[in-house]
Amino acid sequence: MRVVEAIAKRILNLCEERNISINKLALMSGLTQSTVQSIIGGKSKNPKILTVVRICDSLDIKLEEFFADKLFDNLDIEL
């Protein structure tokens, strides 16, 4: 799995756990719906870490907690 795919899946999993929509997540994090959708949909090939930080803040989790998921254990390195 590539990093961007793992990030997208992690966001989707967190939203599902909290029973919130992607639209609500965008609103909560102060991001545009299109920004969050582009990450989820794979259009964004390199999401900014600041974007992930804003998502984490809105979900009340630390960045370390976001990346401390098995999704990130065996990633394909993209060069």
N, CA, C and O atoms as a GROMACS GRO file, in nm:
protein
  316
    1MET      N    1   0.085  -0.118   0.000
    1MET     CA    2   0.000   0.000   0.000
    1MET      C    3   0.089   0.124   0.000
    1MET      O    4   0.193   0.128   0.067
    2ARG      N    5   0.048   0.223  -0.075
    2ARG     CA    6   0.121   0.350  -0.080
    2ARG      C    7   0.080   0.439   0.037
    2ARG      O    8  -0.026   0.420   0.096
    3VAL      N    9   0.164   0.536   0.069
    3VAL     CA   10   0.140   0.625   0.181
    3VAL      C   11   0.007   0.699   0.166
    3VAL      O   12  -0.072   0.707   0.261
    4VAL      N   13  -0.018   0.753   0.047
    4VAL     CA   14  -0.142   0.830   0.027
    4VAL      C   15  -0.266   0.742   0.041
    4VAL      O   16  -0.370   0.789   0.087
    5GLU      N   17  -0.255   0.617   0.004
    5GLU     CA   18  -0.368   0.524   0.022
    5GLU      C   19  -0.391   0.496   0.170
    5GLU      O   20  -0.505   0.488   0.215
    6ALA      N   21  -0.283   0.479   0.245
    6ALA     CA   22  -0.294   0.455   0.389
    6ALA      C   23  -0.354   0.575   0.460
    6ALA      O   24  -0.437   0.560   0.550
    7ILE      N   25  -0.314   0.696   0.421
    7ILE     CA   26  -0.370   0.817   0.480
    7ILE      C   27  -0.519   0.825   0.453
    7ILE      O   28  -0.597   0.855   0.543
    8ALA      N   29  -0.559   0.798   0.330
    8ALA     CA   30  -0.701   0.802   0.294
    8ALA      C   31  -0.781   0.700   0.374
    8ALA      O   32  -0.889   0.731   0.425
    9LYS      N   33  -0.730   0.579   0.384
    9LYS     CA   34  -0.801   0.475   0.459
    9LYS      C   35  -0.809   0.509   0.607
    9LYS      O   36  -0.911   0.484   0.672
   10ARG      N   37  -0.703   0.566   0.660
   10ARG     CA   38  -0.703   0.603   0.802
   10ARG      C   39  -0.807   0.711   0.830
   10ARG      O   40  -0.879   0.704   0.930
   11ILE      N   41  -0.816   0.809   0.741
   11ILE     CA   42  -0.918   0.914   0.757
   11ILE      C   43  -1.057   0.853   0.750
   11ILE      O   44  -1.142   0.885   0.832
   12LEU      N   45  -1.080   0.766   0.654
   12LEU     CA   46  -1.211   0.702   0.642
   12LEU      C   47  -1.244   0.620   0.765
   12LEU      O   48  -1.357   0.623   0.814
   13ASN      N   49  -1.147   0.546   0.816
   13ASN     CA   50  -1.169   0.464   0.936
   13ASN      C   51  -1.203   0.550   1.057
   13ASN      O   52  -1.294   0.518   1.133
   14LEU      N   53  -1.130   0.660   1.073
   14LEU     CA   54  -1.157   0.749   1.186
   14LEU      C   55  -1.295   0.812   1.175
   14LEU      O   56  -1.364   0.827   1.276
   15CYS      N   57  -1.334   0.850   1.055
   15CYS     CA   58  -1.468   0.907   1.035
   15CYS      C   59  -1.575   0.803   1.066
   15CYS      O   60  -1.676   0.834   1.130
   16GLU      N   61  -1.553   0.681   1.022
   16GLU     CA   62  -1.649   0.574   1.049
   16GLU      C   63  -1.660   0.547   1.198
   16GLU      O   64  -1.770   0.531   1.251
   17GLU      N   65  -1.546   0.542   1.268
   17GLU     CA   66  -1.546   0.518   1.412
   17GLU      C   67  -1.624   0.626   1.487
   17GLU      O   68  -1.691   0.597   1.587
   18ARG      N   69  -1.616   0.748   1.437
   18ARG     CA   70  -1.681   0.862   1.504
   18ARG      C   71  -1.818   0.895   1.444
   18ARG      O   72  -1.885   0.988   1.487
   19ASN      N   73  -1.856   0.818   1.343
   19ASN     CA   74  -1.984   0.836   1.277
   19ASN      C   75  -2.001   0.979   1.222
   19ASN      O   76  -2.105   1.043   1.242
   20ILE      N   77  -1.897   1.026   1.153
   20ILE     CA   78  -1.906   1.157   1.089
   20ILE      C   79  -1.876   1.143   0.940
   20ILE      O   80  -1.802   1.054   0.898
   21SER      N   81  -1.935   1.230   0.862
   21SER     CA   82  -1.916   1.228   0.717
   21SER      C   83  -1.787   1.302   0.679
   21SER      O   84  -1.730   1.376   0.759
   22ILE      N   85  -1.745   1.280   0.558
   22ILE     CA   86  -1.630   1.353   0.505
   22ILE      C   87  -1.659   1.503   0.502
   22ILE      O   88  -1.572   1.584   0.532
   23ASN      N   89  -1.782   1.537   0.466
   23ASN     CA   90  -1.821   1.679   0.465
   23ASN      C   91  -1.811   1.741   0.604
   23ASN      O   92  -1.762   1.853   0.619
   24LYS      N   93  -1.857   1.668   0.705
   24LYS     CA   94  -1.849   1.719   0.841
   24LYS      C   95  -1.704   1.731   0.886
   24LYS      O   96  -1.667   1.827   0.954
   25LEU      N   97  -1.621   1.633   0.849
   25LEU     CA   98  -1.479   1.640   0.882
   25LEU      C   99  -1.416   1.765   0.821
   25LEU      O  100  -1.338   1.834   0.886
   26ALA      N  101  -1.448   1.792   0.695
   26ALA     CA  102  -1.394   1.911   0.629
   26ALA      C  103  -1.436   2.037   0.705
   26ALA      O  104  -1.354   2.126   0.728
   27LEU      N  105  -1.561   2.044   0.742
   27LEU     CA  106  -1.611   2.160   0.817
   27LEU      C  107  -1.541   2.173   0.952
   27LEU      O  108  -1.499   2.282   0.991
   28MET      N  109  -1.528   2.062   1.023
   28MET     CA  110  -1.464   2.061   1.155
   28MET      C  111  -1.318   2.104   1.148
   28MET      O  112  -1.267   2.170   1.238
   29SER      N  113  -1.250   2.065   1.041
   29SER     CA  114  -1.107   2.090   1.029
   29SER      C  115  -1.074   2.221   0.959
   29SER      O  116  -0.957   2.260   0.952
   30GLY      N  117  -1.175   2.288   0.907
   30GLY     CA  118  -1.152   2.414   0.837
   30GLY      C  119  -1.092   2.396   0.699
   30GLY      O  120  -1.035   2.490   0.643
   31LEU      N  121  -1.106   2.277   0.645
   31LEU     CA  122  -1.059   2.248   0.510
   31LEU      C  123  -1.176   2.249   0.414
   31LEU      O  124  -1.292   2.234   0.455
   32THR      N  125  -1.146   2.268   0.288
   32THR     CA  126  -1.255   2.260   0.191
   32THR      C  127  -1.293   2.114   0.170
   32THR      O  128  -1.211   2.024   0.188
   33GLN      N  129  -1.417   2.094   0.133
   33GLN     CA  130  -1.464   1.959   0.104
   33GLN      C  131  -1.381   1.898  -0.008
   33GLN      O  132  -1.350   1.778  -0.004
   34SER      N  133  -1.345   1.978  -0.107
   34SER     CA  134  -1.268   1.926  -0.220
   34SER      C  135  -1.129   1.880  -0.178
   34SER      O  136  -1.076   1.784  -0.234
   35THR      N  137  -1.070   1.946  -0.080
   35THR     CA  138  -0.939   1.904  -0.031
   35THR      C  139  -0.947   1.767   0.032
   35THR      O  140  -0.866   1.679   0.002
   36VAL      N  141  -1.044   1.749   0.120
   36VAL     CA  142  -1.059   1.620   0.187
   36VAL      C  143  -1.098   1.512   0.086
   36VAL      O  144  -1.048   1.400   0.092
   37GLN      N  145  -1.188   1.546  -0.005
   37GLN     CA  146  -1.229   1.449  -0.108
   37GLN      C  147  -1.112   1.409  -0.197
   37GLN      O  148  -1.103   1.294  -0.238
   38SER      N  149  -1.024   1.503  -0.229
   38SER     CA  150  -0.911   1.470  -0.316
   38SER      C  151  -0.814   1.374  -0.246
   38SER      O  152  -0.751   1.291  -0.312
   39ILE      N  153  -0.802   1.384  -0.115
   39ILE     CA  154  -0.720   1.288  -0.041
   39ILE      C  155  -0.786   1.152  -0.040
   39ILE      O  156  -0.723   1.050  -0.071
   40ILE      N  157  -0.914   1.149  -0.006
   40ILE     CA  158  -0.989   1.024   0.002
   40ILE      C  159  -0.997   0.955  -0.134
   40ILE      O  160  -0.984   0.833  -0.144
   41GLY      N  161  -1.020   1.034  -0.236
   41GLY     CA  162  -1.036   0.980  -0.371
   41GLY      C  163  -0.908   0.949  -0.444
   41GLY      O  164  -0.912   0.894  -0.554
   42GLY      N  165  -0.794   0.982  -0.384
   42GLY     CA  166  -0.667   0.951  -0.447
   42GLY      C  167  -0.616   1.055  -0.546
   42GLY      O  168  -0.512   1.035  -0.608
   43LYS      N  169  -0.689   1.164  -0.562
   43LYS     CA  170  -0.643   1.270  -0.653
   43LYS      C  171  -0.520   1.340  -0.599
   43LYS      O  172  -0.431   1.378  -0.674
   44SER      N  173  -0.516   1.358  -0.469
   44SER     CA  174  -0.402   1.422  -0.404
   44SER      C  175  -0.291   1.319  -0.390
   44SER      O  176  -0.304   1.222  -0.315
   45LYS      N  177  -0.184   1.338  -0.462
   45LYS     CA  178  -0.073   1.242  -0.461
   45LYS      C  179   0.025   1.266  -0.348
   45LYS      O  180   0.108   1.180  -0.318
   46ASN      N  181   0.016   1.383  -0.284
   46ASN     CA  182   0.109   1.417  -0.178
   46ASN      C  183   0.042   1.514  -0.081
   46ASN      O  184   0.073   1.633  -0.082
   47PRO      N  185  -0.049   1.464   0.004
   47PRO     CA  186  -0.117   1.553   0.098
   47PRO      C  187  -0.017   1.619   0.194
   47PRO      O  188   0.075   1.554   0.243
   48LYS      N  189  -0.037   1.746   0.219
   48LYS     CA  190   0.051   1.819   0.308
   48LYS      C  191   0.033   1.771   0.452
   48LYS      O  192  -0.078   1.736   0.494
   49ILE      N  193   0.142   1.770   0.525
   49ILE     CA  194   0.136   1.727   0.664
   49ILE      C  195   0.049   1.823   0.745
   49ILE      O  196  -0.017   1.780   0.840
   50LEU      N  197   0.048   1.950   0.709
   50LEU     CA  198  -0.038   2.047   0.778
   50LEU      C  199  -0.185   2.010   0.762
   50LEU      O  200  -0.265   2.030   0.854
   51THR      N  201  -0.221   1.958   0.647
   51THR     CA  202  -0.359   1.913   0.625
   51THR      C  203  -0.393   1.798   0.718
   51THR      O  204  -0.501   1.794   0.777
   52VAL      N  205  -0.301   1.703   0.732
   52VAL     CA  206  -0.322   1.589   0.822
   52VAL      C  207  -0.328   1.638   0.966
   52VAL      O  208  -0.408   1.588   1.045
   53VAL      N  209  -0.246   1.734   1.001
   53VAL     CA  210  -0.248   1.791   1.137
   53VAL      C  211  -0.383   1.855   1.165
   53VAL      O  212  -0.439   1.837   1.273
   54ARG      N  213  -0.437   1.929   1.070
   54ARG     CA  214  -0.568   1.992   1.089
   54ARG      C  215  -0.677   1.888   1.107
   54ARG      O  216  -0.768   1.906   1.188
   55ILE      N  217  -0.668   1.779   1.032
   55ILE     CA  218  -0.765   1.671   1.047
   55ILE      C  219  -0.751   1.608   1.185
   55ILE      O  220  -0.851   1.582   1.252
   56CYS      N  221  -0.629   1.583   1.228
   56CYS     CA  222  -0.606   1.527   1.361
   56CYS      C  223  -0.661   1.618   1.470
   56CYS      O  224  -0.727   1.572   1.563
   57ASP      N  225  -0.633   1.746   1.459
   57ASP     CA  226  -0.684   1.841   1.558
   57ASP      C  227  -0.836   1.837   1.566
   57ASP      O  228  -0.894   1.840   1.674
   58SER      N  229  -0.901   1.830   1.451
   58SER     CA  230  -1.047   1.830   1.450
   58SER      C  231  -1.104   1.700   1.508
   58SER      O  232  -1.215   1.699   1.560
   59LEU      N  233  -1.027   1.592   1.500
   59LEU     CA  234  -1.071   1.464   1.555
   59LEU      C  235  -1.020   1.443   1.698
   59LEU      O  236  -1.044   1.339   1.760
   60ASP      N  237  -0.948   1.543   1.749
   60ASP     CA  238  -0.894   1.540   1.884
   60ASP      C  239  -0.800   1.422   1.907
   60ASP      O  240  -0.806   1.353   2.009
   61ILE      N  241  -0.712   1.400   1.808
   61ILE     CA  242  -0.607   1.299   1.823
   61ILE      C  243  -0.473   1.363   1.788
   61ILE      O  244  -0.467   1.464   1.718
   62LYS      N  245  -0.367   1.304   1.839
   62LYS     CA  246  -0.233   1.352   1.809
   62LYS      C  247  -0.188   1.293   1.675
   62LYS      O  248  -0.237   1.188   1.631
   63LEU      N  249  -0.096   1.362   1.612
   63LEU     CA  250  -0.042   1.316   1.485
   63LEU      C  251   0.020   1.177   1.499
   63LEU      O  252   0.006   1.093   1.411
   64GLU      N  253   0.087   1.154   1.611
   64GLU     CA  254   0.147   1.022   1.636
   64GLU      C  255   0.041   0.913   1.638
   64GLU      O  256   0.062   0.802   1.588
   65GLU      N  257  -0.073   0.945   1.696
   65GLU     CA  258  -0.182   0.849   1.704
   65GLU      C  259  -0.238   0.818   1.564
   65GLU      O  260  -0.274   0.704   1.535
   66PHE      N  261  -0.244   0.920   1.481
   66PHE     CA  262  -0.292   0.902   1.344
   66PHE      C  263  -0.206   0.799   1.271
   66PHE      O  264  -0.257   0.708   1.206
   67PHE      N  265  -0.074   0.815   1.283
   67PHE     CA  266   0.019   0.727   1.210
   67PHE      C  267   0.052   0.598   1.284
   67PHE      O  268   0.119   0.512   1.229
   68ALA      N  269   0.005   0.584   1.408
   68ALA     CA  270   0.030   0.462   1.485
   68ALA      C  271  -0.077   0.358   1.457
   68ALA      O  272  -0.140   0.305   1.548
   69ASP      N  273  -0.096   0.330   1.331
   69ASP     CA  274  -0.197   0.234   1.287
   69ASP      C  275  -0.128   0.132   1.197
   69ASP      O  276  -0.031   0.165   1.129
   70LYS      N  277  -0.177   0.010   1.198
   70LYS     CA  278  -0.116  -0.096   1.118
   70LYS      C  279  -0.114  -0.065   0.968
   70LYS      O  280  -0.036  -0.124   0.893
   71LEU      N  281  -0.199   0.026   0.925
   71LEU     CA  282  -0.199   0.066   0.784
   71LEU      C  283  -0.062   0.118   0.740
   71LEU      O  284  -0.026   0.108   0.623
   72PHE      N  285   0.012   0.175   0.834
   72PHE     CA  286   0.138   0.237   0.801
   72PHE      C  287   0.259   0.146   0.826
   72PHE      O  288   0.374   0.191   0.815
   73ASP      N  289   0.235   0.019   0.859
   73ASP     CA  290   0.346  -0.070   0.893
   73ASP      C  291   0.432  -0.112   0.773
   73ASP      O  292   0.554  -0.108   0.782
   74ASN      N  293   0.373  -0.150   0.664
   74ASN     CA  294   0.448  -0.202   0.548
   74ASN      C  295   0.412  -0.127   0.422
   74ASN      O  296   0.348  -0.180   0.332
   75LEU      N  297   0.456  -0.003   0.417
   75LEU     CA  298   0.421   0.082   0.303
   75LEU      C  299   0.518   0.064   0.189
   75LEU      O  300   0.636   0.035   0.208
   76ASP      N  301   0.466   0.083   0.067
   76ASP     CA  302   0.552   0.090  -0.051
   76ASP      C  303   0.617   0.227  -0.051
   76ASP      O  304   0.550   0.328  -0.032
   77ILE      N  305   0.744   0.229  -0.072
   77ILE     CA  306   0.815   0.358  -0.080
   77ILE      C  307   0.807   0.408  -0.223
   77ILE      O  308   0.849   0.341  -0.318
   78GLU      N  309   0.753   0.528  -0.236
   78GLU     CA  310   0.738   0.588  -0.368
   78GLU      C  311   0.851   0.688  -0.389
   78GLU      O  312   0.869   0.780  -0.310
   79LEU      N  313   0.925   0.670  -0.494
   79LEU     CA  314   1.034   0.763  -0.524
   79LEU      C  315   1.000   0.845  -0.645
   79LEU      O  316   1.080   0.930  -0.687
   0.00000   0.00000   0.00000
